[in-house]
Amino acid sequence: MNSKLLAAATIAFATLAGATLSHAAGFRINEQGAKAMGMANAFAAQADDPSALYYNPAGIAFLKGTQVSLGSLIIGVPQTEYSGTTPITGNIPLGNGTSPVSEKAKQDLFVAPTFYATYSLESMPLTFGLGVNSIYPLAKSWDSSGAFRNQIENLAIKPINMQPTAAYRFDSMNLAVAAGLDITRTLVTLQKSAYTSSITGGAPYGAFELGEMGVDGTATDVGWNAGLLWKPRDDLSFGASYRSQITLHIKGNANFLATSPAGLSAIGIDYTTLATSAVPFTRTRATSSATTTITLPDSLSLAVAWKPIEKLTLEFDAERTGWSSYDKLEIAFDPASKLNIFNNNPSQKHWKDAWAYKVGGQYAVNKNLDLRAGYAYDTNPIPDSTLGPELPDSDRHNLSAGFGIHNDAVALDFAYMWVHWIDRTSNNQDQIAMTGQNGTFKSDAHLFAANITVKF
């Protein structure tokens, strides 16, 4: 097998693996409670319902008795629009890469449930909590015959995070601290077509189909979290929370179906030994175990909440997420398999740390009804050089509104959020590596959340 074909096929596999994990690391879902979401997730200094387990676990120390909250987040997966060129647009195999196209990702709905429970001891200021949520869920699909099929066709990430937590309250200072574990179980599935830019080791360059690729993987790993909440006055509170990195040791399987002579050659099969009439119709499957390691980012939130009047609460949060932990990705295949040729080829990512700024407010219309609104601005972690269709991220605006109905025993919270990604233009198309694009992505998403909290 010639070196050019091997290099292109290797990059194809690395890009596939990058798509899997870049989504898990880069599309964090902060909307983990309807009350907080109604205020654009500016909640770490209030943290006054069981969803505090996610936003600031120290807040559960101020909750009374036993409280249980069930909720659900519905995400209208953005129908990302793209205009421009990709390595396989145009008349392939030799006239590719220059003809502009317009593409739309497939629409989908993603449902992420939440569960939070807290129990406060009567004999001492100690509270225990358990949270179950999904911090990194995503679904993304581009048409299997579209211009991005060589980079991504279908992606599904289904994580579950379990968070046992303990919080202690120092009544003399009106201060609470908390610590807990994050136990994350993640399942990943994705599929794409594979292409190479050369089948001769040199000119002519173009876009030559190799076959179909699929990767499935799972991981279960552990991190930790901590929080602090201080209420120096009745009208003022400060919050800080930290969530550690989690190193995911992903294990799974890779499947490659060679659908062309070039694909047969990519996995070491000499198609010249086959009957000439049979070559165009030959399909051969190669499988292997697949493993990789990636470190999900840590995060730090700093927040202040103020009540200028009795019925109005305002909050500002700043959150840093350490996306720079995702610098590169290298996938390892079984050395004894036909996919061994794809080993020892890391995919560079070079993500950077990012900040989010959130402001929200709540107005108590009466003792049973609260109205909420908020705005957040998120900066994105992905540099232009590694942006791709698997996660066409950009800086984003988040506008939210919500309301809550409650009495002494039950609270119902509802929220809506509109997310607008600033148009992102990319010029990183690489005809040899068959990655990237020269064009512009546009995205919007709609989120709906509801929670019911019962107090005992």
C-alpha positions in Angstrom: 0.0 0.0 0.0 1.5 3.4 -1.0 2.4 6.0 1.7 0.0 8.7 0.4 -3.0 6.3 0.5 -2.0 5.1 4.0 -1.6 8.7 5.2 -5.0 9.8 3.9 -6.7 6.7 5.3 -5.1 7.3 8.6 -6.2 10.9 8.8 -9.8 9.7 7.9 -9.8 7.4 11.0 -8.3 10.1 13.2 -10.9 12.6 12.1 -13.6 10.1 12.9 -12.3 9.6 16.4 -11.9 13.3 16.8 -15.6 13.8 16.0 -16.6 11.4 18.7 -14.7 13.0 21.5 -14.7 16.6 20.5 -18.4 16.6 21.0 -18.1 14.9 24.4 -15.5 17.5 25.5 -16.9 20.6 23.7 -20.6 20.6 23.9 -21.3 20.8 27.6 -24.9 21.2 28.6 -25.2 23.7 31.5 -29.0 23.6 31.5 -29.5 21.2 34.3 -32.5 22.7 36.1 -35.5 24.7 34.9 -35.3 27.3 37.6 -31.7 28.1 36.8 -32.2 27.9 33.0 -34.9 30.6 33.3 -32.2 32.9 34.5 -29.6 31.8 31.8 -28.0 29.5 34.4 -26.9 32.4 36.6 -27.6 30.4 39.8 -24.4 29.5 41.6 -24.9 32.2 44.2 -28.6 31.4 44.8 -28.5 27.6 44.5 -31.7 27.3 46.5 -33.3 24.2 45.0 -32.0 20.6 44.6 -30.5 21.4 41.2 -27.8 23.2 43.3 -26.1 19.8 43.2 -25.0 20.7 39.7 -24.6 24.5 39.9 -23.2 24.9 43.4 -23.4 21.8 45.7 -22.9 24.0 48.8 -26.4 25.3 48.3 -28.0 22.1 49.5 -26.8 22.8 53.0 -29.5 25.6 53.2 -32.3 23.3 52.0 -34.7 22.0 54.7 -35.9 18.5 55.2 -36.0 16.1 52.3 -36.5 17.4 48.7 -36.8 15.5 45.5 -36.7 17.1 42.0 -37.5 15.4 38.7 -37.0 17.3 35.5 -36.3 17.1 31.8 -34.5 19.2 29.2 -35.6 19.0 25.6 -33.1 20.2 23.0 -34.1 21.1 19.5 -30.8 20.0 17.9 -29.7 22.8 15.7 -30.3 22.4 12.0 -26.9 23.9 11.2 -26.7 25.5 7.8 -23.5 25.6 5.8 -22.5 27.4 2.7 -19.1 26.9 1.0 -16.9 24.2 -0.3 -15.6 20.9 1.3 -12.9 18.5 0.1 -15.5 16.4 -1.7 -17.8 19.0 -3.3 -17.8 19.2 -7.1 -17.3 16.5 -9.7 -15.3 13.8 -7.9 -13.0 12.0 -8.1 -10.8 14.6 -9.9 -12.9 17.8 -10.0 -13.5 18.2 -6.3 -13.0 20.9 -3.7 -14.0 24.1 -5.5 -17.7 24.0 -6.2 -19.7 25.8 -3.4 -22.8 24.0 -1.9 -25.4 24.6 0.7 -26.0 21.9 3.3 -28.2 21.5 6.3 -27.7 19.2 9.3 -30.7 16.9 10.1 -33.1 18.2 12.7 -33.5 16.1 15.9 -34.8 16.3 19.4 -32.7 15.3 22.4 -34.2 14.6 25.8 -32.0 14.8 28.9 -33.7 13.9 32.2 -32.5 15.1 35.6 -33.0 13.7 39.1 -31.9 15.4 42.3 -32.6 14.4 45.9 -31.4 16.1 49.2 -31.7 15.1 52.8 -30.9 17.4 55.7 -30.2 16.0 59.2 -32.1 17.5 62.0 -29.4 16.9 64.6 -26.6 18.8 62.9 -26.1 21.2 59.9 -25.2 18.4 57.5 -27.0 17.6 54.2 -26.6 14.7 51.8 -27.5 14.8 48.1 -27.6 12.7 45.0 -27.8 14.0 41.5 -28.3 12.1 38.2 -28.1 14.1 35.0 -26.5 14.2 31.5 -23.8 16.8 31.1 -22.5 16.0 27.7 -25.4 14.8 25.5 -25.5 15.4 21.8 -27.0 14.1 18.6 -25.7 15.4 15.2 -26.4 14.1 11.7 -25.5 15.2 8.2 -26.9 13.6 5.1 -25.1 10.4 4.1 -24.9 11.7 0.5 -23.9 15.2 1.5 -20.8 17.2 1.3 -19.6 16.3 4.8 -20.1 12.5 4.5 -16.3 11.9 4.6 -16.0 13.8 7.9 -19.2 12.9 9.8 -22.6 11.3 9.0 -24.2 10.3 12.3 -23.1 11.0 15.9 -24.8 10.1 19.2 -23.4 10.7 22.6 -25.4 9.4 25.6 -23.8 10.1 29.0 -25.1 9.6 32.5 -23.5 11.4 35.5 -24.1 10.4 39.1 -23.1 12.8 41.8 -23.2 11.8 45.5 -22.5 14.9 47.6 -22.2 16.0 51.2 -22.6 19.7 52.4 -21.9 21.3 55.8 -23.3 24.6 57.1 -21.5 26.9 59.5 -24.4 28.7 61.1 -22.3 31.3 62.9 -21.0 32.6 59.6 -23.9 31.7 57.3 -21.4 29.8 55.2 -21.7 26.3 53.6 -19.1 24.1 51.9 -19.7 20.9 50.0 -17.8 18.1 48.2 -18.8 15.2 46.0 -18.0 12.8 43.3 -18.8 12.8 39.6 -19.2 9.3 38.2 -19.7 9.5 34.5 -20.8 6.7 32.1 -20.6 7.6 28.4 -21.7 5.7 25.3 -20.7 6.9 21.9 -21.7 5.8 18.4 -20.9 7.4 15.0 -20.5 6.7 11.4 -18.9 8.3 8.3 -17.7 7.6 4.8 -13.9 7.4 4.2 -12.1 9.0 1.3 -8.5 9.4 0.2 -6.9 12.1 -1.9 -4.6 9.8 -3.9 -4.5 6.2 -5.0 -1.1 6.4 -6.7 1.1 8.1 -4.1 1.0 11.3 -6.0 -0.8 13.1 -8.8 -3.6 13.1 -9.9 -5.1 14.2 -6.6 -8.8 14.0 -6.0 -11.4 12.3 -3.8 -11.5 8.5 -4.0 -13.9 6.5 -1.8 -12.4 3.9 0.5 -15.5 2.7 2.4 -17.7 3.1 5.4 -16.4 3.5 9.0 -18.1 3.1 12.3 -16.9 3.4 15.9 -18.7 2.5 19.2 -17.2 3.0 22.6 -17.9 3.3 26.3 -16.2 4.7 29.4 -16.9 4.9 33.1 -14.6 7.2 35.1 -14.7 9.4 38.2 -14.0 13.1 39.0 -14.9 15.3 41.9 -16.7 18.6 42.7 -16.7 21.2 45.5 -18.7 24.3 46.3 -18.9 27.2 48.7 -21.8 29.5 49.4 -21.7 32.5 51.8 -24.6 34.7 52.8 -23.1 37.7 54.7 -26.4 39.6 54.6 -30.0 38.7 53.8 -29.7 40.6 50.5 -26.3 39.4 49.4 -24.7 36.0 48.7 -21.5 34.8 47.0 -21.0 31.4 45.4 -18.1 29.4 44.0 -18.1 25.9 42.6 -15.5 23.7 41.0 -15.8 20.6 38.9 -12.6 18.6 38.3 -11.3 17.1 35.1 -12.4 13.5 34.3 -10.1 11.3 32.3 -12.1 9.0 30.1 -10.5 5.7 29.2 -12.7 4.8 26.2 -12.8 1.2 24.9 -14.8 0.0 22.0 -14.8 -1.4 18.5 -14.1 0.0 15.1 -15.6 -1.4 11.8 -14.4 -0.6 8.3 -16.2 -1.8 5.2 -14.0 -1.5 2.1 -16.2 -0.5 -0.8 -13.6 0.1 -3.5 -10.3 -1.2 -4.7 -8.6 1.7 -2.8 -10.4 0.6 0.3 -9.3 -3.0 -0.1 -5.7 -1.7 -0.5 -6.1 0.4 2.6 -6.6 -2.7 4.8 -3.8 -4.6 3.0 -5.8 -6.7 0.5 -4.3 -7.1 -2.9 -7.3 -6.6 -5.1 -5.2 -7.4 -8.3 -5.5 -11.0 -7.4 -9.3 -10.9 -7.8 -11.1 -11.4 -11.0 -11.3 -8.1 -12.9 -15.1 -8.4 -13.2 -15.5 -8.9 -9.4 -13.4 -6.0 -8.2 -16.1 -3.2 -8.5 -18.5 -5.4 -6.5 -16.2 -6.7 -3.8 -16.9 -5.7 -0.2 -14.6 -6.6 2.7 -15.1 -5.9 6.4 -12.3 -5.3 8.8 -12.8 -5.0 12.6 -10.7 -4.1 15.6 -10.8 -3.1 19.2 -10.3 0.6 19.6 -9.1 2.6 22.7 -8.2 6.1 23.5 -7.9 8.5 26.4 -9.3 12.0 26.7 -9.5 14.4 29.6 -12.8 16.3 30.0 -12.2 19.8 31.2 -12.5 21.2 34.7 -14.7 24.2 35.4 -14.8 27.0 37.9 -17.8 29.3 38.6 -17.8 32.5 40.6 -21.1 34.2 41.3 -22.8 37.0 43.3 -26.5 37.5 43.9 -28.1 40.7 45.2 -31.7 41.6 46.2 -32.1 45.3 45.7 -35.7 45.0 46.9 -37.4 42.1 48.7 -39.2 40.7 45.6 -36.3 41.0 43.1 -33.1 38.9 42.9 -30.3 39.6 40.5 -27.3 37.4 39.8 -24.1 37.5 37.8 -21.9 34.5 37.2 -18.6 34.0 35.4 -17.5 30.5 34.5 -14.2 29.3 33.1 -14.0 25.9 31.4 -10.6 24.3 30.9 -11.0 23.1 27.3 -7.3 23.3 26.8 -7.2 19.8 28.3 -8.3 18.6 24.8 -5.0 19.2 22.9 -4.9 16.1 20.7 -6.5 12.7 20.3 -4.9 9.4 19.4 -6.8 6.2 18.8 -5.2 2.8 19.2 -6.3 -0.2 17.2 -5.4 -3.9 17.8 -1.8 -4.4 16.5 -2.9 -7.8 15.3 -5.8 -6.5 13.2 -5.9 -5.2 9.6 -6.5 -1.7 11.1 -3.1 -1.7 12.7 -1.9 0.6 9.8 -3.9 3.4 11.3 -2.0 3.4 14.6 0.5 6.1 15.8 -1.2 9.0 14.1 -2.5 11.6 16.6 -5.1 14.2 15.6 -4.2 17.6 16.8 -7.0 19.7 18.4 -5.4 22.6 20.3 -8.6 23.7 22.0 -8.3 26.7 24.4 -9.9 27.6 27.7 -13.2 29.5 27.4 -15.3 31.8 29.6 -19.1 32.2 29.9 -20.7 35.3 31.4 -24.3 35.0 32.7 -26.8 37.5 34.2 -30.2 36.6 35.4 -33.0 37.7 37.6 -36.2 36.5 39.4 -39.2 38.6 40.4 -41.7 37.3 43.0 -45.1 38.4 41.7 -46.6 36.9 44.9 -45.9 34.2 47.4 -46.7 31.5 44.8 -45.5 32.9 41.5 -42.0 33.9 40.3 -41.0 35.3 36.9 -37.5 34.8 35.5 -35.3 36.0 32.7 -31.6 35.9 31.8 -28.9 36.4 29.2 -25.5 34.6 28.8 -22.6 35.0 26.4 -20.4 31.9 25.8 -17.0 32.0 24.1 -16.1 28.9 22.1 -12.9 26.9 22.6 -12.2 25.6 19.0 -9.5 27.4 16.9 -10.1 28.0 13.2 -7.5 25.4 12.3 -9.4 22.5 13.7 -13.1 23.5 13.3 -15.2 20.9 11.5 -18.8 19.9 10.8 -18.9 17.5 13.8 -18.9 20.6 16.1 -19.2 23.9 14.1 -19.0 25.9 17.3 -18.7 29.6 17.7 -19.3 32.3 20.3 -23.0 32.3 21.3 -25.8 34.4 22.7 -28.3 32.7 25.1 -31.6 34.4 25.9 -34.0 32.7 28.4 -37.3 33.2 30.3 -39.2 31.1 32.7 -41.6 31.0 35.7 -42.2 29.0 38.8 -45.3 28.1 40.7 -44.8 26.9 44.3 -46.2 26.4 47.7 -44.8 24.9 50.9 -44.9 21.3 49.5 -44.5 21.4 45.7 -42.7 23.6 43.2 -43.2 23.6 39.4 -40.6 25.3 37.2 -40.6 25.9 33.5 -38.1 27.6 31.2 -37.3 28.3 27.5 -33.9 29.3 26.0 -33.0 30.4 22.5 -29.3 29.9 21.6 -27.8 31.8 18.7 -24.4 30.9 17.4 -22.6 33.8 15.8 -21.9 32.9 12.1 -18.6 31.1 11.9 -16.5 31.3 8.8 -13.7 28.8 8.4 -10.9 28.5 5.8 -9.1 25.4 6.8 -10.0 23.1 3.9 -7.1 20.6 3.3 -7.4 18.7 0.0 -4.7 16.2 0.8 -5.9 15.3 4.3 -9.6 15.5 3.1 -10.6 17.6 6.2 -12.0 21.0 7.0 -14.0 23.4 4.8 -13.9 26.9 3.3 -17.3 28.4 4.2 -19.7 29.6 6.8 -21.8 27.8 9.5 -25.0 29.2 10.9 -26.8 27.6 13.9 -29.7 28.2 16.3 -31.2 26.0 19.0 -34.3 26.0 21.1 -34.4 24.4 24.6 -37.3 23.7 26.9 -37.1 22.6 30.5 -39.5 21.6 33.3 -39.0 20.4 36.8 -41.2 19.3 39.7 -39.8 19.5 43.2 -41.5 17.9 46.2 -40.6 18.8 49.7 -41.1 16.5 52.7 
